[in-house]
């Protein structure tokens, strides 16, 4: 078979496939609302198969169900959530675009987890860096216990550089998303700083902890002795949002304290979460509440249960 015959067969197959596509049914590789990008029928006979970008909003939000019973209902349902609903299927399998979108989103989570917090962002707020007992990212993922312990060198540095016994100690940790810190810290940090200053609450010397887990605040406070420790940390990225930050905090953290004695303000991100400016204001309000009641976590909830029902807007959890 020569080259010309081969090209003719390929062209015939492609024409056949094109004919089979119903004009009303979104194709798995090119949803109705997405710009079609298969240029196979080009007169020049060049065979270019080029897929649409699966992360483009019109592709991400396209309805993939072939013949929905209630198209408008499905569209409404889909518009309420970024969750992967109405994606359709090819037999028992996901469609190519669903699979590519999944892979692309997964790639973003990997970048967030394995990425680095930018030095210029830390410098912007004068944050120096200390490290936990974790050596590298692989160990960080496998050994959360080591991410809760500072190295002896780190403790020495804190001893030398930090103000002791402040009312509030703010620390920043990379956690599971460097993107969370890179994108949100510049917005949230000044709000917290100014909010505490305005409320006449003393703040310790802030710093950055590499390979940090939430529980490291217990170890931090064995050196600092603050009333409240707040850690701004990258959350585990999801397959939709990879740059969300959380603020975990506790009243007088120390050895043996658990998450039951901590509070969290989560999902701080400009990508469909609590925007970091508002998040900063909530953090300050929660710190005030913890200081006022000298308690955090479940204990704080029990102490303030009446306040919560009487005054819901001031309660952020
Ligand atoms: C992973 C996760 C868990 C895991 C934690 C396991 C682990 N070792 O990592 C498990 C499944 C055990 C879990 C359980 C719970 N979780 Co959870 N969890 C998450 C998730 C998906 C990611 C957290 C993260 O990335 N943390 C950052 C990393 C770096 O921290 P880490 O040190 O590795 O892990 C610590 C924290 O994750 C912490 N943690 C996890 N959940 C919670 C909840 C609270 C209230 C506190 C104080 C701490 C805490 O526990 C880990 C060990 O110390 C978030 C969703 C989100 N958007 O953040 C929800 C989330 C934080 N969890 C939530 C809740 C409600 C809970 C539970 C109270 C559910 C329940 N009713 O039992 C329990 C409490 C567990 C506890 N530690 O005391 C809520 C908090 C809502 C709020 N504002 O109060 C969130 C935001 C989910 C949600 N949208 O509802 N959780």
Boltz pocket constraint, residues with backbone or C-beta under 6 A from the ligand:
constraints:
  - pocket:
      binder: B
      contacts: [[A, 144], [A, 175], [A, 176], [A, 212], [A, 213], [A, 214], [A, 215], [A, 233], [A, 234], [A, 235], [A, 236], [A, 237], [A, 244], [A, 246], [A, 259], [A, 260], [A, 262], [A, 263], [A, 264], [A, 265], [A, 266], [A, 267], [A, 316], [A, 317]]
      max_distance: 6.0
